[in-house]
Every structure is written in structure tokens, then in C-alpha cells.
Amino acid sequence: MVQYSNLGMGLSPKAGPDQPAIVDLGTTPPRELSYRAFDELCNAAARGFLRRGLVAGDSVAILSINSADYLAAVYGALRAGLVVVPLNHKQPPATVAFMLEDSAARLVLFDEANADLVPKDIARVPLHGGGFDAFCDPGPFEPVRPKEGDISMVIYTSGSSGTPKGVQFSHLGHLWALDKRTDAASPAGRRTVVAAPLYHQNGLASSQAALGSGGTVLLLPRFEAASFMRAIADYKVEMVTAIPTMIAMALRTPGLIESLDLGHVRLVRVSSAPSTPKLMEDIRRIFPNAEIVNGFGTTEGGPVFFGPHPKGLKQPAMSVGYAHPDVALRLMRDGREVPDRGELEIRSRAVMAGYLNRADLTRKAMAMDGFYRTGDIFERDADGFFYFVSRADDMFNCGGENIFPSDVEAILLRHPALQAVSVVPIPDEIKGFKPVAFVVPRPGATIEPEEVRRFALENGPAYQHPRRVFVLDELPLASTNKVDRKKLGEWARAGMAPAPDRQEKAR
């Protein structure tokens, strides 16, 4: 059980003081910080914030690639009772400016590459060139004891469908989540590679879980397929956490997987985006000695949704698990709770405290009885296992038939030549909407658009088959390393894809 009351103190007592807490792989040579050194750096950061005149409740933003100092700033700010606002530095400057204003950030920590994104009229602390060392004030620090409802972090959604929304998390709620994740987490000393950005829930929560379990975080500055996979091999990593597209990109790197020994990996957690049966098969092939766990979480709902079956039943390959015993889950359809298929809703201590400055959106997202409406359609089988189906707002109507893109994608991915698929709708004067598919062949394979269309017609309902097919070298990714469906929709509506990809003529 967690013994500390401040989220910034979430370093496991199981770890010895000289055990590595973080290995920063973004420096040459890699910078290693022991648990003692990292704890002292976090205290120094907390004192640095107070020396700059910040008080509990103030917001601190971070605009940077991943680094050990980034994590120390997060933990130090939390210890000082500040609200941490990790910002997506890949957003346009106007969006970054909006998030800084919306969060009322009083100070921004930034790296050299993102210096131009920081307004001149806000307190600035560079994380590069010795700036963070100069900011820190070494010495002991007594962490703030947060009260019920005190906010610890604001993480902005990607904004792929509009203006980003600031998701507020409470200190005590995410201490609860850390407790639940470390109860079943790895033993002390286990190494975990973190390549997802720390402004994303996956990267930050994975780091917190590893440090809260007494493990070592191998921190990459950004995701790059070869660096990610080589870090797993070189450091003999036993537990891997990844977004599905990260593994898919590694598979697309010629000769990479074949050149590495990955037999030491014992656990692979795939989460933050839907996976596919074909990708899960590939993951089992890449990591032959690992247990593969298909997970799920949302920014607003927190990282704790599912767990093992209480009767010890094996989790089916495409299931995300059984309802966690300390979490309330329900499926809703047409305003009623249903047993088998509907929108997933969750109630737990880790659910967001609301959207910052957007009470209107909070009311839409939260039911009166405290359940958060995820907007995700799930199925539940007779044993109680849950399966992700699709985003509720991804569904579209084609000639009176409801189509979930994931259903079409699942059919197309049965084709042996296809590695990845994404389906989006385009408007149609007669049908309302019709599906368009973007496909990526497996390495060494080729496929023509007409073959994809024919395969869909032969293996699924006619109304679901994609009316147009674009063959790409790879699917575009958003800044969260998820497939950028917004960009695909723009390409589909424009009737084009970037050259030299092959595409079917309009029908």
C-alpha cells in the first residue's frame, strides 16, 4: 500500500537508495540517477519553485521532450503543492498559447527546441544549458499535504476534434491510482522503457508506476522505433509498455526485429489505443517468452479500469480484462444499463475532477451519479471480459446501416498482405456517408486497391466495404503516437493521399 500522501513522493521504499531510478537515454553517455539522487533533485526542484515565489495551487507548465529533469520538475512541483501542466509541444503555437493562458501557468520549463513557444511575459526556466541546475535549490523539503479535491495535474487532450480540453486530476485520486497500479506491478529493480511523451497519460503514468514499484525507468527523449527496440534489447528489459502503433512502426523497420534478442521480455502491456488480432499475433512472435496484456485507459477516466478475472480465467487475446474490483463499470445504451454492448461508463477515485474552465463540457461528460461517459463502445462476454469495439462518435450511417470503422478494419486485417488499416467516413449525397480505407502492406508485400475492395465484399456485409482504398507506406500519427484519423479524414474528403502512395480512382 502507498504510505505517502503527496503524489510527488511516489518513489517506492522497496528500492535501495543506490538503485537506479532513471536512466536518461537522451544524453551521451546516458545519465543515470539513483533513487537517492533523484529524490534529492526533486526536493531541489520543489525548493526552486518556492524560491521563485510560487505557492501551493499555482500552475507550472512544461514544454519539452522527455528527460530526467522533466520528471524531476514534475515530482518537485507536486511536492510543492503546485499544479503540473505538461504541454504537447507538437501543437501549433496558437494552441500552445491557448493552453498556457487557459491553465494560468505562472512559470514554464522548456527545452531548447521549444524556446520560441514560450511567451516573453511569463516566468521561464530552461531545462537545457545548465538552466535547470541554476533553478534548483538543493536541500531538504517537507512536501505539502494535499486536501481532498486539491488538483495535482492538468493534462490537455490532443485537440484532434477541436480546442484542447484541460483534464484536471486530484492528488488523492491519483495516489489511489498509483496504489492500485503498484499492487500488481513489477518487483523492485525491473527495468521499463518509456518512449511515449510525458505530456501523454501513457508516458507519465508508466513512469509513475515504475518508480512507485521500485523499478528503473529507461527514458527515451522521444519515440523512434529503432531506439525503442534497441533499448529493450540492450538493457535486457523484462516489461514493455507500448501504444500499438509503436510496435507496428518497429515491424515496418527493415531487419530491426531480426537483429535483436528479445527473449528476456516477460510482460508486454499494450494500451492507450485499440489493437488488432494481427498485431497481437506479431507481438507474440516478437516477444516469444512474454505474457501479452491488452490494456485500456482514458485521460479523463484515469489509468485503472480493468484487472484479472476473479476466478483466474485467462484473459482472451483481444479482451482488455475484467472490471477492476475497486472500480464501477457499466454499459449504457439509449439511457439504460445493458449487459452486453454499449457505451462504457466508469466511476472511481481516479476519474477526472472535471475539465478546466469548462463546466459545460464537464456536465456532458459526467453522469449525475458520478460516472464518466467514456464515449467508447464495448462488449462484455458471458465471463465478464470486456472488449473495445469503437468510439461512439466514429460510428456513421451508410444507407440506413450503422457502421463502426473497427468492424471494417477487423475484416480487412484478415488479409495476409495487410499490416495496418484505418477506415474513415466521407459524406455521400445518396448514402449519407460511405467508408474509405487506408491500408499499409506488410513488409515485402504488395496489394492493389481493387483486391482490398474485393476481399471486403467477400468477407463482410456489402454495405461495409470501402468505396475507395488508399495504399500507404505508413499511417500518419498524431503527436500522441496514435493514428491521426483527422488527417486521414481530410485526405479521404480531398480524394487524395500523399505521393508516391497508390490510390484507387474515385468511383
C-alpha positions in Angstrom: 0.0 0.0 0.0 1.1 3.6 -0.7 2.4 5.2 2.5 2.8 8.8 1.3 0.2 11.5 1.0 1.7 13.6 -1.8 1.9 12.2 -5.4 5.3 13.7 -5.8 6.6 11.4 -3.1 5.7 8.3 -5.1 9.1 6.6 -5.0 8.9 3.0 -3.7 10.6 2.3 -0.4 11.4 -1.1 -1.8 14.2 0.4 -3.9 17.5 0.9 -2.3 19.0 4.4 -2.3 21.7 3.5 -4.7 19.5 1.6 -7.1 19.0 3.3 -10.5 15.7 5.2 -10.6 16.1 6.8 -14.1 18.5 6.2 -17.0 18.1 9.2 -19.3 18.9 7.8 -22.8 18.7 11.2 -24.4 22.2 12.2 -23.2 25.6 10.9 -24.3 26.6 8.9 -22.3 23.2 8.0 -20.7 22.6 9.9 -17.5 21.9 7.6 -14.5 20.2 8.8 -11.4 19.9 6.7 -8.3 16.8 6.8 -6.1 18.7 8.9 -3.6 19.9 11.3 -6.3 16.5 11.6 -8.0 14.8 12.2 -4.6 17.3 15.0 -3.8 16.8 16.5 -7.3 13.0 16.5 -6.8 13.5 18.3 -3.4 15.8 20.8 -5.0 13.2 21.5 -7.7 10.5 22.0 -5.1 12.6 24.5 -3.3 13.4 26.2 -6.6 9.7 26.7 -7.3 9.2 28.3 -3.9 12.3 30.5 -4.3 10.7 31.8 -7.5 7.7 32.9 -5.5 5.2 30.2 -6.4 2.7 29.0 -3.8 0.5 25.9 -3.5 -2.2 25.9 -6.1 -0.2 27.8 -8.7 0.2 26.1 -12.2 3.6 25.2 -13.7 3.8 24.2 -17.4 6.4 22.1 -19.1 7.3 22.3 -22.8 10.0 19.7 -23.5 10.9 16.3 -24.9 11.3 13.6 -22.3 14.3 13.9 -19.8 15.3 13.1 -16.3 15.0 16.8 -15.4 11.5 16.8 -16.8 10.4 14.1 -14.4 12.2 15.8 -11.5 10.3 19.0 -12.3 7.1 17.1 -12.2 7.8 15.4 -8.9 9.2 18.6 -7.4 6.2 20.7 -8.4 3.9 18.1 -6.9 5.8 18.1 -3.6 5.4 21.9 -3.5 1.6 21.6 -4.0 1.7 23.1 -7.5 -0.4 22.0 -10.4 1.7 20.4 -13.1 0.6 21.1 -16.7 2.7 19.0 -19.2 2.0 20.5 -22.6 2.1 18.9 -26.1 5.0 20.8 -27.7 4.0 19.4 -31.1 0.8 21.5 -31.2 0.7 24.7 -33.3 2.0 27.9 -31.5 -1.5 29.3 -31.2 -2.7 26.2 -29.5 0.2 26.2 -27.0 -0.5 29.8 -26.3 -4.2 28.9 -25.6 -3.2 26.1 -23.2 -0.8 28.4 -21.3 -3.5 31.0 -20.9 -6.2 28.6 -20.1 -4.1 26.9 -17.4 -3.0 30.3 -15.9 0.6 28.9 -15.8 2.8 31.2 -13.7 6.1 29.5 -14.9 7.2 27.5 -17.9 10.0 25.0 -18.0 11.2 24.4 -21.6 14.0 22.8 -23.6 16.0 24.5 -26.3 13.9 23.2 -29.2 10.7 24.7 -27.8 12.0 28.1 -26.5 10.2 30.0 -29.2 6.8 28.7 -27.9 7.2 30.4 -24.6 5.7 33.9 -24.3 8.1 36.6 -23.2 5.7 37.8 -20.4 5.8 34.6 -18.4 8.4 33.3 -16.0 10.8 31.0 -17.9 13.2 28.3 -16.8 15.3 26.5 -19.4 15.9 22.8 -18.9 19.0 22.9 -21.1 22.4 24.6 -20.8 22.5 24.4 -17.0 19.3 26.3 -16.6 17.6 23.7 -14.5 20.6 23.3 -12.3 20.7 27.0 -11.6 16.9 27.0 -10.9 17.1 24.2 -8.3 17.9 24.9 -4.7 19.5 21.8 -3.1 18.4 20.9 0.4 15.7 19.0 2.4 12.0 19.7 1.7 8.8 18.9 3.6 6.1 18.1 1.0 2.7 19.8 1.1 -0.1 17.5 2.4 -2.9 17.9 -0.2 -6.5 18.0 0.9 -9.4 16.3 -0.7 -10.1 17.9 -4.1 -6.7 19.6 -4.4 -5.6 19.4 -8.1 -2.2 17.8 -8.9 -2.1 17.9 -12.7 -3.9 19.2 -15.8 -3.3 17.2 -18.9 -4.7 18.6 -22.1 -6.4 16.3 -24.6 -4.9 16.2 -28.1 -7.5 18.6 -29.5 -7.8 16.4 -32.7 -11.5 17.3 -32.9 -11.4 20.9 -31.6 -9.8 23.1 -28.9 -7.9 21.0 -26.3 -9.6 20.5 -23.0 -7.7 20.6 -19.7 -8.4 17.4 -17.8 -8.0 18.0 -14.0 -6.7 15.3 -11.7 -6.7 15.4 -7.9 -3.7 14.5 -5.8 -5.6 11.9 -3.7 -7.3 10.4 -6.7 -4.1 9.7 -8.5 -2.4 8.5 -5.3 -5.2 5.9 -5.2 -4.5 5.0 -8.9 -0.8 4.7 -8.1 -1.6 2.4 -5.2 -3.7 0.1 -7.4 -1.2 0.0 -10.2 1.8 -0.8 -8.0 -0.1 -3.5 -6.1 0.1 -5.7 -9.2 3.2 -4.1 -10.7 6.7 -5.4 -11.3 9.2 -6.3 -8.5 11.8 -3.8 -7.4 14.6 -3.4 -9.9 12.6 -4.3 -13.0 13.5 -2.0 -15.9 10.8 -0.3 -18.0 11.4 1.6 -21.3 9.3 4.8 -21.5 9.2 6.3 -25.0 5.7 7.8 -25.1 5.8 11.6 -24.4 5.5 12.6 -20.8 2.7 15.1 -21.7 0.7 11.9 -22.6 -1.0 9.9 -19.9 0.7 6.7 -21.1 4.2 8.0 -20.7 3.7 9.8 -17.4 1.6 7.1 -15.7 4.0 4.4 -16.9 6.9 6.3 -15.3 5.0 6.9 -12.1 4.0 3.2 -11.8 7.6 2.1 -12.4 9.1 4.4 -9.8 6.2 3.6 -7.4 7.2 -0.1 -7.8 10.9 0.4 -7.2 11.8 -0.1 -10.8 14.1 1.7 -13.2 12.8 4.0 -15.9 14.8 3.9 -19.1 13.7 7.2 -20.5 13.9 7.9 -24.3 13.6 11.6 -25.4 11.0 10.7 -28.0 9.7 7.6 -29.7 11.8 6.3 -32.6 11.3 2.7 -33.5 14.9 1.6 -33.7 16.0 3.3 -30.5 12.9 1.9 -28.6 13.6 -1.7 -29.6 17.3 -1.5 -29.1 16.9 -0.1 -25.6 14.7 -3.1 -24.8 17.4 -5.4 -26.1 20.5 -3.6 -24.8 19.1 -3.2 -21.2 17.5 -6.6 -21.1 14.1 -5.1 -20.3 11.6 -7.5 -18.8 8.4 -5.4 -19.0 7.4 -3.3 -22.1 4.6 -0.8 -22.2 3.7 0.5 -25.6 1.0 2.1 -27.8 0.0 -0.3 -30.6 1.3 2.0 -33.3 4.8 1.9 -31.7 5.1 -1.8 -32.2 3.6 -1.5 -35.7 6.3 1.0 -36.6 9.0 -1.3 -35.3 7.7 -4.0 -37.6 7.9 -1.7 -40.5 11.7 -1.0 -39.9 13.5 -3.5 -42.2 15.7 -6.0 -40.4 15.3 -4.4 -37.0 13.4 -7.1 -35.1 15.5 -9.9 -36.6 18.7 -8.3 -35.4 17.7 -8.2 -31.7 17.5 -10.8 -28.9 14.1 -10.1 -27.1 13.7 -13.4 -25.3 14.2 -11.8 -21.9 11.0 -9.8 -22.1 8.4 -11.3 -19.7 5.5 -8.9 -19.9 4.1 -6.6 -22.7 1.3 -4.2 -21.9 -0.4 -2.7 -25.0 -2.7 0.2 -24.2 -3.8 3.8 -25.0 -5.2 2.9 -28.4 -7.1 -0.1 -29.9 -5.0 -3.1 -31.0 -5.8 -5.7 -33.7 -5.7 -9.5 -33.7 -2.9 -9.4 -36.3 -0.8 -7.0 -34.3 -1.3 -9.1 -31.2 0.0 -12.1 -33.1 3.0 -10.2 -34.3 3.7 -9.1 -30.7 3.7 -12.7 -29.6 6.1 -13.6 -32.3 8.5 -10.7 -31.4 8.3 -11.4 -27.7 8.0 -15.2 -27.6 8.5 -15.6 -23.8 6.3 -12.7 -22.7 2.8 -12.5 -21.4 0.9 -10.1 -23.6 -1.7 -7.9 -21.9 -4.2 -5.8 -23.9 -5.0 -2.8 -21.7 -7.2 0.2 -21.8 -7.4 3.6 -20.2 -8.5 7.1 -21.0 -7.2 10.5 -20.0 -10.4 11.5 -18.2 -11.1 8.1 -16.7 -7.7 7.5 -15.4 -5.4 4.5 -15.7 -7.3 2.0 -13.7 -10.3 0.3 -15.4 -9.6 -3.4 -15.7 -7.8 -6.3 -14.0 -7.6 -10.1 -13.9 -10.7 -12.3 -13.6 -11.6 -13.1 -10.0 -11.9 -16.8 -10.8 -8.5 -16.8 -12.5 -9.8 -17.3 -16.0 -7.3 -16.5 -18.7 -7.8 -13.1 -20.4 -8.8 -13.7 -24.1 -6.4 -12.2 -26.6 -8.4 -9.2 -27.6 -10.1 -8.6 -24.3 -8.9 -5.6 -22.2 -9.8 -7.5 -19.0 -12.4 -7.9 -16.3 -13.7 -4.9 -14.3 -11.2 -3.9 -11.6 -12.6 -4.8 -8.1 -12.3 -1.2 -6.9 -13.9 0.3 -10.0 -17.5 0.5 -11.0 -18.1 -0.1 -14.7 -21.4 -0.2 -16.7 -22.5 -0.4 -20.3 -25.2 2.1 -21.3 -27.4 2.1 -24.4 -30.3 4.5 -25.0 -30.2 5.7 -21.4 -30.4 2.2 -19.9 -27.7 -0.1 -18.5 -27.3 -3.2 -20.7 -25.3 -6.4 -20.1 -23.6 -7.0 -23.5 -22.9 -4.0 -25.7 -23.0 -0.2 -25.1 -21.1 2.9 -24.1 -18.6 2.2 -21.3 -19.0 4.4 -18.2 -16.7 4.4 -15.2 -16.7 5.6 -11.6 -13.5 5.6 -9.5 -11.3 7.7 -7.3 -9.1 8.4 -10.4 -11.8 9.8 -12.7 -11.1 13.4 -13.6 -12.2 16.3 -11.3 -13.6 18.0 -14.4 -12.5 20.0 -17.4 -10.6 23.2 -16.5 -12.8 26.3 -17.1 -15.4 24.2 -19.0 -18.2 23.3 -16.6 -20.5 22.9 -19.7 -18.3 20.1 -21.1 -17.9 18.5 -17.6 -21.7 18.3 -17.2 -21.9 16.5 -20.6 -19.2 14.0 -19.7 -20.2 13.2 -16.2 -23.5 11.5 -15.2 -25.4 12.7 -12.2 -24.3 9.7 -10.2 -20.6 10.3 -10.7 -20.0 8.0 -13.7 -17.7 9.3 -16.5 -19.1 8.7 -20.0 -16.1 7.4 -22.0 -17.7 7.7 -25.4 -16.3 4.2 -26.2 -18.4 1.3 -27.3 -17.6 -2.0 -25.5 -18.8 -5.6 -25.5 -18.9 -7.8 -22.4 -18.9 -11.6 -22.8 -20.6 -14.3 -20.7 -17.5 -14.5 -18.4 -17.4 -10.7 -17.8 -14.5 -9.9 -20.0 -14.7 -6.6 -21.8 -13.7 -5.9 -25.5 -13.3 -2.5 -27.1 -15.5 -2.0 -30.2 -15.1 1.6 -31.4 -15.5 5.2 -30.4 -19.2 6.0 -30.3 -18.6 9.1 -32.4 -16.7 7.1 -35.0 -19.9 5.3 -36.0 -21.6 6.5 -39.1 -24.7 5.6 -41.1 -24.4 4.3 -44.7 -27.7 3.9 -46.5 -29.5 3.2 -43.2 -26.9 0.8 -41.8 -24.7 1.7 -38.8 -21.0 1.1 -39.5 -18.2 1.0 -36.9 -14.8 1.6 -38.6 -13.3 -1.0 -36.3 -15.6 -3.7 -37.8 -14.4 -2.9 -41.3 -10.8 -2.8 -40.1 -11.1 -6.2 -38.5 -12.3 -7.7 -41.7 -9.5 -6.2 -43.8 -6.8 -7.1 -41.4 -7.6 -10.8 -42.1 -5.9 -10.3 -45.4 -2.4 -11.8 -45.2 -0.8 -8.9 -47.1 -2.0 -6.1 -44.8 -0.1 -4.8 -41.8 -2.3 -1.9 -40.7 -5.7 -0.4 -41.7 -7.7 2.7 -40.8 -11.2 3.3 -42.0 -12.9 6.8 -42.1 -16.2 8.0 -43.5 -16.8 10.6 -46.2 -20.1 12.3 -47.0 -22.3 10.9 -49.8 -25.4 12.6 -51.2 -27.2 9.3 -51.5 -25.9 7.1 -48.7 -25.2 9.8 -46.1 -21.7 8.5 -45.5 -19.6 5.8 -47.1 -16.4 4.1 -45.8 -12.9 4.8 -47.2 -9.9 2.6 -46.2 -6.2 3.5 -45.8 -4.1 0.3 -45.8 -0.4 -0.4 -45.2 1.0 -3.7 -46.6 3.2 -6.0 -44.6 7.0 -5.6 -45.2 7.8 -7.1 -48.6 4.1 -7.4 -49.6 2.2 -5.5 -52.3 -1.5 -5.1 -52.8 -3.8 -3.2 -55.1 -6.8 -1.2 -54.0 -9.2 -3.4 -56.0 -8.0 -6.5 -54.2 -8.8 -4.8 -50.9 -12.3 -3.9 -52.0 -12.9 -7.4 -53.3 -11.7 -9.0 -50.1 -14.1 -6.8 -48.1 -17.0 -7.8 -50.2 -16.2 -11.5 -50.0 -15.7 -11.5 -46.2 -18.2 -9.0 -44.8 -21.5 -7.2 -45.4 -21.6 -5.4 -48.8 -22.7 -2.1 -47.1 -19.4 -2.1 -45.1 -17.0 -2.5 -48.0 -14.7 0.6 -48.6 -15.8 2.5 -51.6 -12.2 3.8 -52.0 -8.9 2.4 -50.9 -5.6 4.2 -50.5 -2.4 2.2 -50.1 0.2 3.9 -47.9 3.7 3.2 -46.8 2.6 4.1 -43.2 -0.4 5.6 -41.4 0.1 9.2 -40.2 0.4 9.6 -36.5 -0.8 12.4 -34.2 1.5 13.8 -31.6 0.3 11.1 -29.1 1.6 8.3 -31.4 -1.9 7.3 -32.3 -3.2 7.1 -35.8 -4.2 10.6 -36.9 -7.8 9.9 -38.0 -8.4 13.6 -38.5 -5.7 13.8 -41.2 -7.0 10.6 -42.8 -10.4 12.1 -43.0 -9.1 15.2 -44.7 -7.2 13.1 -47.2 -10.3 11.0 -47.8 -12.6 14.0 -48.4 -10.0 15.6 -50.7 -9.8 12.3 -52.6 -6.1 12.1 -52.4 -3.1 10.7 -50.4 0.5 11.8 -50.4 2.6 10.6 -53.4 4.0 8.2 -54.1 1.3 6.1 -52.5 -1.0 4.2 -54.8 -4.7 5.1 -54.7 -7.8 4.0 -56.4 -9.6 6.4 -58.8 -12.8 7.8 -57.5 -15.9 5.8 -58.2 
